[in-house]
Every structure is written in C-alpha cells, then in structure tokens.
C-alpha cells in the first residue's frame, strides 16, 4: 500500500488501522466542538474489535475498551481515550490540528493498532517492554508516512463524524463520576497563557509526544500570538 506505514503482516488489518488512523486525524478538523475528545475512544475501541475479529477473536466493547486502556497505560499514553487528544489539540495547539494534532492522532492510533495486532498474534503474551517497542516503532513510522489530504477524504470525515456522535451519545447517557474525565483545560485559566502553553509543549517534546521540529512549529505559532 503506497505511502502507508504497515503495522501488520495482515493486509486487512493494515487497511482497517489506516482507515481508523485517518478518521482519528479527521477529528481535529471537524467543525464540531470537542470532536477530538468525543470521537477518539469509539474509533480506537472499534479498531481493536476489528483487529480481534481478523485474528478469529470475538471481543466485547467493554473488553476492547479495557485493552485500549491497558495498552495506553503500558506505552506511556496516560491521557488515553477522551484525554488522548486534549493535551495536544486543546491546550498547546489551538488551531494547529493540521500541523501537529492531526499527525499525532494518526500516529498514536496506528501505534495502538500495531500493539493490538501483536497482542492477538501472541495470544496475549506480549510483554510490557514489547508493547512499548511496537508502539514506538509504529508511531514514529506512521508520523513520517502521514498524508494530510487523506484525513479530508469523505470516508475519513464520515467515520470521524460517526465516532463523535457515538462519543457524544455515551457522554450524555453515561456521565462519568471521574472528575478528571472532562477536558482538564476547559476551565483552566492558563489555557490561553502563552507561557504555560510553551512550557507544556516543551514537556510534550521531552516525553516524546512531539519531536523537535514540531516543538519549533508550536513555539513559533505561540510567539507569533504575542
């Protein structure tokens, strides 16, 4: 598949993960408030269920959610699910979805997909270190292979919109009792503070969530707003 960083030896899994990756990236460009937050978990859960099916495994939505959370915690994505996009898209990067948040969403989705595929191939025998290595290699390769025009295609936008609607319905019907489950920057008075945003961008670079070039782009944008 030209232009796509493969995450699996199974071409059907590759196709599924690529579609979900670009749909996750498309969440950053939807004209829907909070789309990145609402839609990412439904997309990731659906992807994991699909990967399981390709390996002859039936997975419930609850089990898939637990696996997504397990992978996220193991590989260092402590802000998984609804909070995966919050730091990147809502705090440091307002208005920069096409530059950094979209590739981040794409790469993290492919990384999760790669780990899930390896997890099922090994019948659940993947160690924590192996999970981290698979995620790291896949996410780095995916970020380099990201093609912005594909997240604007009809299929990606439709998937993103459907996932956002699903996430919104669940949020409305199942309010979380976890006080950290909402956008942690929505009521944070520092969310528009350039100094705080720049500091958080540097933290993201140090944590490996963005690279030096992406940090430079964020820094330039933030400084241009002063």
C-alpha positions as CSV (number, residue, x, y, z in Angstrom):
1,X,0.0,0.0,0.0
2,X,1.8,3.1,-1.3
3,X,2.5,5.8,1.2
4,X,1.3,3.7,4.2
5,X,3.5,2.5,7.0
6,X,2.4,-1.1,7.6
7,X,1.7,-2.2,11.1
8,X,0.8,-5.8,10.5
9,X,1.6,-8.7,8.1
10,X,-2.2,-8.9,7.6
11,X,-3.2,-6.6,4.7
12,X,-6.8,-6.4,6.1
13,X,-5.6,-5.3,9.5
14,X,-3.4,-2.7,7.7
15,X,-6.4,-1.4,5.8
16,X,-8.5,-1.2,9.0
17,X,-5.9,0.6,11.0
18,X,-5.1,3.1,8.2
19,X,-8.8,3.9,7.9
20,X,-9.1,4.4,11.7
21,X,-5.9,6.4,11.8
22,X,-7.1,8.9,9.2
23,X,-10.5,9.1,10.8
24,X,-8.8,9.9,14.1
25,X,-6.8,12.7,12.3
26,X,-10.0,14.0,10.8
27,X,-11.4,14.5,14.3
28,X,-9.1,17.5,14.5
29,X,-10.6,19.3,11.6
30,X,-14.3,18.6,12.2
31,X,-16.3,21.8,12.8
32,X,-17.7,20.2,16.0
33,X,-16.7,21.5,19.4
34,X,-14.8,18.8,21.3
35,X,-14.8,16.3,18.4
36,X,-11.2,15.2,19.2
37,X,-12.3,14.4,22.8
38,X,-15.6,12.7,22.0
39,X,-14.6,10.6,19.0
40,X,-11.2,9.1,19.7
41,X,-12.2,6.4,22.1
42,X,-15.0,5.0,19.9
43,X,-12.6,4.9,17.0
44,X,-9.9,3.1,19.0
45,X,-12.3,0.6,20.5
46,X,-13.9,-0.2,17.1
47,X,-10.5,-0.6,15.6
48,X,-9.4,-3.1,18.4
49,X,-12.6,-5.1,18.0
50,X,-12.0,-5.3,14.2
51,X,-8.4,-6.4,14.7
52,X,-9.6,-9.1,17.1
53,X,-12.1,-10.3,14.6
54,X,-9.3,-10.6,11.9
55,X,-7.5,-12.8,14.4
56,X,-10.5,-15.0,15.0
57,X,-11.3,-13.5,18.3
58,X,-14.6,-12.0,19.4
59,X,-14.2,-9.0,21.7
60,X,-16.9,-7.1,23.5
61,X,-16.8,-3.3,23.6
62,X,-16.1,-3.4,27.3
63,X,-13.1,-5.8,26.8
64,X,-11.8,-3.7,23.9
65,X,-12.0,-0.6,26.0
66,X,-10.0,-2.3,28.8
67,X,-7.4,-3.4,26.2
68,X,-7.1,0.1,24.8
69,X,-6.6,1.5,28.3
70,X,-4.1,-1.2,29.1
71,X,-2.1,-0.5,26.0
72,X,-2.2,3.2,26.6
73,X,-1.0,2.9,30.1
74,X,1.8,0.5,29.2
75,X,3.2,2.5,26.4
76,X,3.1,5.8,28.3
77,X,-0.1,7.3,26.9
78,X,-1.5,8.2,30.3
79,X,-4.0,10.5,28.6
80,X,-5.7,7.8,26.6
81,X,-9.3,7.8,25.4
82,X,-11.1,11.1,25.7
83,X,-7.9,12.7,27.1
84,X,-5.6,11.5,24.4
85,X,-6.3,14.5,22.2
86,X,-6.9,17.0,24.9
87,X,-3.3,17.9,25.7
88,X,-2.2,18.0,22.0
89,X,-5.3,19.7,20.5
90,X,-6.9,21.7,23.2
91,X,-4.2,23.2,25.3
92,X,-1.0,23.7,23.4
93,X,-2.2,23.5,19.9
94,X,-5.4,25.5,19.4
95,X,-5.9,26.0,15.7
96,X,-2.9,23.8,14.8
97,X,-4.8,20.5,14.1
98,X,-3.5,20.2,10.6
99,X,0.1,20.8,11.7
100,X,0.6,18.7,14.8
101,X,-2.5,17.4,16.4
102,X,-3.7,15.5,13.3
103,X,-0.3,13.7,12.7
104,X,-0.2,12.9,16.5
105,X,-3.7,11.4,16.4
106,X,-2.8,9.4,13.3
107,X,0.4,8.1,14.7
108,X,-1.0,7.3,18.1
109,X,-3.9,5.4,16.5
110,X,-1.5,3.4,14.3
111,X,0.7,2.7,17.3
112,X,-2.2,1.3,19.3
113,X,-3.3,-0.7,16.3
114,X,0.1,-2.2,15.9
115,X,0.3,-3.2,19.6
116,X,-3.2,-4.7,19.5
117,X,-2.3,-6.7,16.4
118,X,0.9,-8.0,18.0
119,X,-1.1,-8.7,21.2
120,X,-3.5,-11.0,19.4
121,X,-0.8,-12.6,17.3
122,X,1.0,-13.6,20.5
123,X,-2.3,-14.7,22.1
124,X,-1.9,-12.1,24.8
125,X,1.7,-13.0,25.5
126,X,3.2,-9.6,24.7
127,X,5.4,-8.2,27.5
128,X,5.2,-4.5,28.6
129,X,8.6,-3.8,27.0
130,X,7.5,-5.4,23.7
131,X,4.3,-3.3,23.8
132,X,6.4,-0.2,24.2
133,X,8.8,-1.1,21.4
134,X,6.0,-2.0,19.0
135,X,4.2,1.2,19.8
136,X,7.3,3.4,19.5
137,X,8.3,1.9,16.1
138,X,4.8,2.1,14.6
139,X,4.0,5.6,15.8
140,X,7.4,7.0,14.6
141,X,6.9,5.4,11.2
142,X,3.3,6.4,10.9
143,X,4.1,10.1,11.7
144,X,6.5,10.1,8.8
145,X,4.1,8.5,6.4
146,X,1.1,10.7,7.3
147,X,-0.6,12.3,4.4
148,X,-2.8,15.3,5.4
149,X,-5.0,15.2,2.3
150,X,-6.3,11.7,3.3
151,X,-7.9,12.9,6.5
152,X,-10.0,15.2,4.4
153,X,-11.4,12.4,2.3
154,X,-15.1,11.6,2.6
155,X,-14.7,8.3,4.3
156,X,-12.4,9.6,7.0
157,X,-14.6,12.6,7.7
158,X,-17.7,10.3,7.8
159,X,-16.0,7.9,10.2
160,X,-14.9,10.8,12.4
161,X,-18.4,12.3,12.5
162,X,-20.0,9.0,13.4
163,X,-17.4,8.4,16.2
164,X,-18.0,11.9,17.5
165,X,-21.8,11.3,17.6
166,X,-21.3,7.9,19.3
167,X,-19.0,9.5,21.9
168,X,-21.5,12.4,22.5
169,X,-24.3,9.9,23.0
170,X,-22.4,8.0,25.5
171,X,-21.3,11.1,27.3
172,X,-24.9,12.3,27.5
173,X,-26.2,8.9,28.6
174,X,-23.4,7.8,30.9
175,X,-22.0,10.8,32.8
176,X,-18.6,9.9,34.3
177,X,-18.1,10.1,38.0
178,X,-14.4,10.6,37.4
179,X,-13.6,14.3,37.9
180,X,-10.6,14.0,35.5
181,X,-12.7,12.6,32.7
182,X,-13.6,16.0,31.3
183,X,-11.3,18.3,29.3
184,X,-8.8,19.3,32.0
185,X,-8.1,22.7,30.3
186,X,-11.7,23.8,29.7
187,X,-11.7,25.8,33.0
188,X,-8.0,26.2,33.4
189,X,-7.2,30.0,33.4
190,X,-3.7,29.2,32.0
191,X,-5.1,27.5,28.8
192,X,-4.7,30.8,26.9
193,X,-1.4,31.7,28.7
194,X,1.4,31.6,26.1
195,X,4.0,30.8,28.7
196,X,2.0,27.9,30.1
197,X,1.4,26.6,26.6
198,X,5.0,26.8,25.6
199,X,6.0,25.1,28.8
200,X,3.6,22.2,28.1
201,X,4.8,22.0,24.6
202,X,8.4,21.5,25.9
203,X,7.1,18.8,28.3
204,X,5.4,17.0,25.4
205,X,8.7,17.1,23.4
206,X,10.6,15.7,26.5
207,X,8.0,13.0,26.8
208,X,8.4,12.0,23.1
209,X,4.9,13.0,22.2
210,X,6.2,15.6,19.6
211,X,9.6,15.9,18.0
212,X,11.9,19.0,17.9
213,X,10.6,20.2,14.6
214,X,7.0,20.1,15.9
215,X,8.0,21.9,19.0
216,X,9.6,24.6,16.9
217,X,6.4,25.0,15.0
218,X,4.4,25.3,18.1
219,X,6.8,27.7,19.6
220,X,6.8,29.9,16.5
221,X,3.0,29.9,16.5
222,X,2.7,30.8,20.2
223,X,5.3,33.6,19.9
224,X,3.5,35.0,16.9
225,X,0.4,35.5,19.0
226,X,2.2,37.7,21.5
